Amino acid sequence: MATEADPAFLLQLYVSFYESLDFMNGPSLSAQLLEEFTRATETQLKEFYTRLKHREEARKSTEFETEDEEEIRDEEMTEEAVLGEMSRTIHSLMKTHGPAYLPMFKSLEPVIATFLNDSNSASRQWAICVLDDLIEFTGPNSWPTMIPYLPKMLESILDSAGDVRQAACYGLGLCGQFGGPEYAEACSAALTPLFQVINAPQSREIDNVYVTENAISAVTKICKFNSSKFDVNTVLPSWVQSLPLLNDEEEAPVTYTYLLDLMEAQHPSVLGLNNINMPHLVTVMVEALVAAIIPEPIATRMVQTLKAALATLDANTTTTIWNSITPEKRKTLQELNYL
């Protein structure tokens, strides 16, 4: 793996490696094998970065021809595919070995720092995705490693590249969900840029919607799991107005479970003064159910909450909400026996 120069074969090596890890579904490698894998990956990453810089220099050359661009783009696509499989392998390694991998991970930190601060957006995204996995699968144990990287991760919430923003938003959500109290300050600091992403112009356009929904989910996780450094009651009203989340099936369950928890508890910051938010909440639940983005048993629970919410509204408000729903969506709700 360390000496393989053929990108196509190297890609298959990494795929086979993580498929084997996933099949074993547990810690299956000795410390020696973990070290050998890490050294090989470090070598490949350094060579990848060298080639990246060579391509950048080639583009700046006065001898660079238009036809050279196609060749460089093909090389970039191939190398980024390999980089993706490296990331997927590190993901599986951390998932199956957890904190036991942290001592070996240290040797990757210099190259991760290089990628994280590079001008190339694919490199920045790759670094953040690896750090996301570190937080998720080593939890509070990740804190000493993450200290130097958190400022850049927070900054990356507003990165110019959408893929980088999405990875950073997702990562801050993981800080909230899995990081523990050490991450509380970072979670609090993340709220302002996360809402900047959510409320940005065109945030619901197709190119931005997954970034936006990862930001919404990150706020969800921070409020639910790691709110010791801010008043959650001041954040929840804005979070409610950021809903619905209609596209990201991975992030929908945690967001809507939290919403239902708060509604069933009749949380005043969610319902609003004199239940002023109830029409919006009903609309959110209708949109989520029609989008079929919520798995069971959460969907059944939402239907029950929706019916209870409708029962609190007067006839005029209910009629107004019903009329605001398109005939196609009303038909879907009725066909699913939701209403």
Backbone torsions as a table, in degrees:
resi	resn	phi	psi	omega
1	MET	NA	-37.8	-177.4
2	ALA	-69.7	-30.2	-173.9
3	THR	-106.1	-3.1	-177.7
4	GLU	-67.1	125.1	-176.4
5	ALA	-104.7	-13.6	-179.3
6	ASP	-84.7	112.6	-176.3
7	PRO	-58.0	-39.5	-178.2
8	ALA	-64.5	-42.0	179.3
9	PHE	-71.6	-38.6	178.3
10	LEU	-61.4	-41.2	177.8
11	LEU	-57.8	-45.4	-179.4
12	GLN	-66.0	-33.5	176.1
13	LEU	-60.2	-45.5	180.0
14	TYR	-67.7	-39.7	177.9
15	VAL	-60.7	-47.3	179.3
16	SER	-61.7	-37.8	-179.2
17	PHE	-63.8	-50.3	-176.7
18	TYR	-73.9	-28.5	175.4
19	GLU	-65.1	-37.1	176.5
20	SER	-66.5	-42.5	177.3
21	LEU	-60.9	-44.8	-179.5
22	ASP	-64.3	-36.9	179.5
23	PHE	-65.4	-41.6	179.7
24	MET	-69.1	-31.5	173.3
25	ASN	55.0	42.7	178.6
26	GLY	174.8	175.9	-179.5
27	PRO	-65.9	108.7	-173.3
28	SER	-120.2	-5.5	-177.0
29	LEU	-110.4	141.0	175.3
30	SER	-73.6	166.7	177.5
31	ALA	-59.0	-37.1	-180.0
32	GLN	-64.3	-43.8	179.7
33	LEU	-67.4	-36.9	176.5
34	LEU	-62.1	-41.2	178.9
35	GLU	-65.9	-41.4	-179.7
36	GLU	-64.7	-43.0	177.4
37	PHE	-60.7	-44.5	-176.2
38	THR	-65.7	-41.8	178.0
39	ARG	-63.1	-41.8	179.4
40	ALA	-64.0	-42.7	-179.7
41	THR	-67.6	-39.0	176.8
42	GLU	-59.5	-43.9	178.9
43	THR	-61.0	-45.9	-179.1
44	GLN	-65.3	-38.4	179.7
45	LEU	-65.8	-40.1	178.3
46	LYS	-64.2	-40.3	178.9
47	GLU	-68.8	-37.8	175.6
48	PHE	-58.7	-44.8	-177.3
49	TYR	-66.8	-38.2	177.3
50	THR	-61.4	-44.0	179.2
51	ARG	-66.5	-35.7	176.8
52	LEU	-59.6	-46.0	-179.6
53	LYS	-67.2	-35.6	177.0
54	HIS	-63.0	-40.5	178.4
55	ARG	-64.8	-39.7	178.7
56	GLU	-63.3	-41.2	178.6
57	GLU	-67.3	-37.8	179.4
58	ALA	-61.4	-39.4	-179.9
59	ARG	-65.8	-27.9	-179.2
60	LYS	-83.5	-13.5	-174.8
61	SER	-66.9	145.2	177.2
62	THR	-69.6	-17.1	180.0
63	GLU	-91.7	1.4	-178.1
64	PHE	-68.3	125.8	-179.2
65	GLU	-104.2	157.6	-179.7
66	THR	-58.8	-39.9	-178.4
67	GLU	-68.3	-19.6	176.9
68	ASP	-68.0	-27.1	-176.2
69	GLU	-63.3	-40.1	-179.7
70	GLU	-62.6	-42.2	178.4
71	GLU	-63.7	-42.3	179.7
72	ILE	-65.9	-40.5	179.5
73	ARG	-63.6	-40.4	177.4
74	ASP	-61.8	-42.7	178.5
75	GLU	-63.2	-41.0	179.1
76	GLU	-62.9	-44.2	-179.6
77	MET	-61.4	-42.5	179.3
78	THR	-64.4	-45.8	-177.2
79	GLU	-68.7	-37.1	178.1
80	GLU	-68.0	-31.1	175.0
81	ALA	-65.1	-42.6	176.9
82	VAL	-63.2	-43.0	179.4
83	LEU	-59.6	-39.3	178.0
84	GLY	-63.0	-39.9	179.2
85	GLU	-72.0	-31.8	172.5
86	MET	-60.1	-46.8	179.6
87	SER	-60.9	-42.1	179.6
88	ARG	-63.5	-36.5	179.2
89	THR	-69.1	-44.1	177.1
90	ILE	-61.5	-37.5	176.0
91	HIS	-57.1	-50.6	-179.1
92	SER	-64.9	-37.2	179.6
93	LEU	-63.5	-45.5	179.1
94	MET	-68.5	-37.7	-180.0
95	LYS	-63.2	-39.9	-175.8
96	THR	-87.8	-23.4	-175.6
97	HIS	-115.0	-16.9	174.2
98	GLY	55.7	-141.1	-176.8
99	PRO	-59.1	-19.5	179.4
100	ALA	-62.7	-20.3	-179.1
101	TYR	-86.8	-11.9	-174.7
102	LEU	-57.3	-41.9	179.5
103	PRO	-60.5	-36.9	178.9
104	MET	-75.2	-32.0	-177.8
105	PHE	-60.4	-27.3	-177.2
106	LYS	-54.8	-35.3	-177.7
107	SER	-70.5	-17.2	177.1
108	LEU	-86.6	-14.0	-172.6
109	GLU	-60.0	-42.1	179.6
110	PRO	-60.3	-41.9	-179.2
111	VAL	-72.6	-33.5	175.5
112	ILE	-63.1	-43.1	178.1
113	ALA	-61.7	-39.2	178.0
114	THR	-62.7	-47.3	179.6
115	PHE	-63.4	-41.0	-175.5
116	LEU	-62.4	-31.5	-175.9
117	ASN	-104.1	12.8	-177.2
118	ASP	-82.8	159.9	178.6
119	SER	-76.6	-17.3	-179.5
120	ASN	-80.0	121.7	-173.9
121	SER	-66.8	-34.4	178.5
122	ALA	-63.3	-36.1	177.5
123	SER	-67.0	-43.0	179.7
124	ARG	-64.3	-43.3	179.1
125	GLN	-61.3	-43.6	-178.9
126	TRP	-58.7	-46.8	-178.3
127	ALA	-61.4	-43.5	-178.4
128	ILE	-67.2	-38.4	178.3
129	CYS	-62.0	-39.2	177.2
130	VAL	-64.9	-42.6	178.3
131	LEU	-66.0	-34.8	175.3
132	ASP	-58.3	-46.2	179.3
133	ASP	-63.6	-38.3	178.1
134	LEU	-57.9	-45.9	-179.4
135	ILE	-66.1	-45.6	-175.5
136	GLU	-64.3	-43.3	-169.4
137	PHE	-99.3	-8.8	173.6
138	THR	-117.9	-5.2	172.3
139	GLY	55.1	-136.7	-179.2
140	PRO	-58.1	-24.2	178.0
141	ASN	-64.6	-17.6	-178.5
142	SER	-77.1	-15.2	-170.8
143	TRP	-54.4	-51.5	-178.6
144	PRO	-58.5	-37.1	179.0
145	THR	-69.5	-37.3	-171.8
146	MET	-81.4	-16.6	-175.0
147	ILE	-48.7	-49.4	-177.8
148	PRO	-73.0	-15.6	-175.0
149	TYR	-96.5	-18.9	-174.7
150	LEU	-61.0	-41.4	178.2
151	PRO	-57.2	-41.4	179.4
152	LYS	-69.6	-36.1	178.0
153	MET	-64.9	-42.0	176.6
154	LEU	-62.2	-44.4	178.4
155	GLU	-61.1	-34.4	-175.3
156	SER	-73.0	-12.5	174.3
157	ILE	-57.4	-30.1	-179.0
158	LEU	-110.5	25.2	179.3
159	ASP	-60.4	154.9	179.9
160	SER	-70.2	-22.0	-178.6
161	ALA	-96.9	128.8	-177.2
162	GLY	-60.4	-40.9	-179.6
163	ASP	-62.8	-35.7	178.2
164	VAL	-70.5	-43.4	177.8
165	ARG	-58.7	-44.3	-178.4
166	GLN	-62.8	-45.1	179.3
167	ALA	-62.2	-38.4	-179.7
168	ALA	-70.7	-43.1	177.4
169	CYS	-60.1	-45.9	178.7
170	TYR	-60.1	-42.7	-179.1
171	GLY	-63.5	-39.5	178.2
172	LEU	-68.1	-31.2	172.8
173	GLY	-63.3	-40.0	177.1
174	LEU	-65.6	-36.2	174.8
175	CYS	-56.7	-43.0	179.2
176	GLY	-66.8	-44.7	-173.0
177	GLN	-76.6	-39.9	-171.1
178	PHE	-118.4	-15.3	-170.0
179	GLY	-74.0	-28.9	-178.3
180	GLY	85.7	-175.2	-172.1
181	PRO	-62.8	-25.3	179.8
182	GLU	-61.5	-26.5	-177.3
183	TYR	-91.1	3.2	-173.1
184	ALA	-59.6	-42.5	-179.9
185	GLU	-64.0	-43.0	179.2
186	ALA	-64.3	-38.9	178.6
187	CYS	-63.1	-43.8	178.1
188	SER	-62.8	-43.0	-179.5
189	ALA	-66.1	-24.5	-177.3
190	ALA	-76.0	-20.2	-171.5
191	LEU	-61.2	-44.9	-178.1
192	THR	-61.5	-51.9	177.8
193	PRO	-65.1	-31.8	177.3
194	LEU	-62.2	-43.2	177.8
195	PHE	-70.4	-27.3	173.2
196	GLN	-62.8	-40.3	176.5
197	VAL	-64.7	-46.5	-176.9
198	ILE	-62.2	-40.8	-173.6
199	ASN	-96.5	6.3	-179.0
200	ALA	-66.2	150.0	174.2
201	PRO	-55.8	139.1	178.2
202	GLN	64.0	23.9	-178.7
203	SER	-67.3	-19.7	-179.9
204	ARG	-99.9	4.2	176.1
205	GLU	-68.8	158.5	-172.7
206	ILE	-56.3	-35.3	-178.6
207	ASP	-74.2	-16.6	-174.3
208	ASN	-117.1	-12.6	-166.7
209	VAL	-64.2	-35.1	-179.8
210	TYR	-72.8	-32.4	172.7
211	VAL	-62.1	-47.2	-179.0
212	THR	-60.8	-44.8	-177.4
213	GLU	-71.0	-30.0	172.1
214	ASN	-67.3	-34.3	176.7
215	ALA	-67.8	-42.4	177.4
216	ILE	-60.4	-46.4	179.9
217	SER	-63.9	-36.0	177.7
218	ALA	-63.0	-42.7	176.5
219	VAL	-61.8	-41.3	176.7
220	THR	-54.1	-53.5	-174.7
221	LYS	-65.8	-38.2	179.1
222	ILE	-65.6	-45.2	179.8
223	CYS	-65.1	-39.0	-175.7
224	LYS	-76.2	-39.7	-169.4
225	PHE	-112.2	-18.5	-169.4
226	ASN	-150.2	63.4	-173.8
227	SER	-110.9	22.7	-173.3
228	SER	-71.1	-18.5	-175.4
229	LYS	-105.1	12.6	175.8
230	PHE	-154.8	164.0	178.9
231	ASP	-86.8	106.2	-176.3
232	VAL	-60.5	-26.7	-179.0
233	ASN	-66.3	-22.7	178.1
234	THR	-85.5	-15.1	-177.7
235	VAL	-96.9	-35.7	-174.0
236	LEU	-57.7	-39.9	178.9
237	PRO	-58.6	-41.1	178.0
238	SER	-69.2	-36.8	177.5
239	TRP	-62.8	-44.0	178.8
240	VAL	-57.9	-43.8	-178.4
241	GLN	-70.1	-17.6	178.4
242	SER	-77.5	-16.9	-179.8
243	LEU	-78.0	155.3	15.4
244	PRO	-90.4	165.7	171.4
245	LEU	-111.5	117.1	-165.9
246	LEU	-126.2	0.6	-172.8
247	ASN	-123.5	-38.2	-172.8
248	ASP	-89.4	100.5	-175.9
249	GLU	-67.0	-24.8	179.3
250	GLU	-75.1	-33.4	-176.4
251	GLU	-92.8	-17.1	-177.1
252	ALA	-62.2	-45.2	-175.1
253	PRO	-57.6	-47.2	-177.7
254	VAL	-66.9	-36.4	-178.7
255	THR	-68.4	-47.1	-176.7
256	TYR	-76.7	-28.8	173.5
257	THR	-62.9	-42.8	178.0
258	TYR	-64.0	-42.5	178.1
259	LEU	-59.4	-46.2	-179.1
260	LEU	-65.8	-39.0	175.8
261	ASP	-55.8	-46.7	-176.5
262	LEU	-70.4	-39.3	179.1
263	MET	-66.5	-42.6	-179.5
264	GLU	-67.4	-27.3	175.4
265	ALA	-84.1	-0.8	-178.2
266	GLN	53.8	47.5	-178.5
267	HIS	-65.5	122.5	-174.7
268	PRO	-64.0	-29.8	179.8
269	SER	-71.9	-19.6	177.6
270	VAL	-92.7	-45.7	-178.7
271	LEU	-73.1	-30.5	-178.1
272	GLY	82.9	166.7	180.0
273	LEU	-61.9	127.8	-178.3
274	ASN	54.7	35.3	178.2
275	ASN	57.9	33.7	-176.0
276	ILE	-64.0	-23.9	-179.1
277	ASN	-84.7	-4.8	-172.9
278	MET	-59.5	-43.8	177.3
279	PRO	-58.4	-41.1	178.1
280	HIS	-65.0	-42.2	-179.7
281	LEU	-63.5	-39.8	176.9
282	VAL	-61.5	-45.3	179.0
283	THR	-61.4	-41.4	178.1
284	VAL	-59.1	-47.4	-178.5
285	MET	-66.0	-40.1	177.4
286	VAL	-60.4	-47.9	-179.0
287	GLU	-61.7	-41.0	-179.2
288	ALA	-66.5	-41.3	179.8
289	LEU	-67.0	-42.3	179.2
290	VAL	-64.9	-36.9	179.8
291	ALA	-70.2	-12.8	179.2
292	ALA	54.5	41.2	-176.6
293	ILE	-97.5	-7.3	-173.8
294	ILE	-107.3	126.8	178.7
295	PRO	-78.0	164.4	170.1
296	GLU	-76.3	150.9	1.8
297	PRO	-88.0	9.6	-177.4
298	ILE	-64.8	-37.2	-178.5
299	ALA	-62.4	-44.4	178.8
300	THR	-63.0	-41.1	177.5
301	ARG	-62.5	-39.5	179.4
302	MET	-66.4	-39.3	177.8
303	VAL	-59.5	-43.9	179.2
304	GLN	-62.8	-42.6	178.4
305	THR	-66.4	-38.6	178.4
306	LEU	-62.0	-45.9	179.8
307	LYS	-63.3	-40.2	178.0
308	ALA	-65.1	-38.1	179.0
309	ALA	-66.5	-42.4	179.2
310	LEU	-62.0	-33.4	-178.7
311	ALA	-67.7	-19.0	-180.0
312	THR	-86.7	-10.0	-175.3
313	LEU	-95.6	149.3	176.0
314	ASP	-74.8	167.0	-174.3
315	ALA	-61.0	-39.2	-178.5
316	ASN	-64.7	-42.9	179.7
317	THR	-66.1	-42.8	178.5
318	THR	-60.4	-43.2	179.0
319	THR	-63.5	-41.4	179.1
320	THR	-61.9	-44.7	178.8
321	ILE	-63.2	-45.7	-178.2
322	TRP	-61.1	-41.7	-179.3
323	ASN	-70.0	-22.0	179.2
324	SER	-79.4	-12.5	179.3
325	ILE	-87.7	131.5	-178.2
326	THR	-63.8	153.0	179.1
327	PRO	-55.4	-36.9	-179.8
328	GLU	-63.6	-41.2	179.9
329	LYS	-71.0	-37.7	177.0
330	ARG	-61.8	-41.0	179.6
331	LYS	-62.8	-42.3	179.1
332	THR	-61.3	-44.8	178.7
333	LEU	-60.1	-41.7	-178.9
334	GLN	-70.9	-39.2	179.0
335	GLU	-64.5	-32.1	178.8
336	LEU	-86.6	2.0	-179.2
337	ASN	59.8	31.0	176.9
338	TYR	-79.8	-30.4	179.6
339	LEU	-136.1	NA	NA
